């Protein structure tokens, strides 16, 4: 907590006034990350771009958040409550994008939206590690996740219509 207070340029007592424990500080950081992510996704115009570009935008937003907080990723993941309103908003935006891709034929018809959400979600969860632990740039990590997801979720070239 002392290092956090020093980095923030406030007295340790001031930090403890707002965050009486390490756990509450981490919950606050987690909430800030999720709110910023939801805001960036909401303003990314996911519904007005092609599905493939929307998927790339989602990956870039998540990579940006991950690169900023990668050192705290395991702690934040443990502290996060994915049942809250902000988390549901993020999930709804991504699910609508994937549903649109399934409906317009951009994405495979043999996968459910729920299956695609799970796979895409796991790929997105790898972004902080790619950026932080492996030194991959956020842009490259986002492009990698986008490519891996779209390659696996794209309709096969020779699929029957």
C-alpha positions, 0 to 999 in steps of 0.5 A: 500500500505504501508503494501505491500511495507513493506512486499516486503521490498521496500520503499513505493515510490518504490512500487508507482513507479511500481504500482501508485494505488491499482487497478494497483497493484491488476491487476498486482497480478492477471496477475502474478497469471494467468500467473503462473497458465497457465505455471504450467498447460502447463507443467502438461502434461495434454495431456499425462496422463489419463483424470482423472489424468489430472483433478486431476492435474488441481485441484492441480494447481488451489489449489496451486495458490488459497492457495497462494493468498486466502486472495485476492481472492474476489478482484482478481476475481473482477479485473480479465479480463477473456477474455485475452490471458492467460485466454484463454490459461488456458481455452483451456487446460482444455477444451481439457482435458474435450473434450478428456474425452468426446471423449474417454468415460471417461466422460459422453456423455449426457453432453456437454463440455461447461456444463462440463467446467462450472461445473468444473470451478465453483468447481475450483473457490471454491478452494481458499475458501476451503483452505483459509476460511475453513483451508483445505489443498491444497491437500485435497481441490484439491482431494475433487474437483476432486472427486466431479467432476469425480463422477458427470461426470463419465459415469454411471456404467449401461449406455447403450453403 
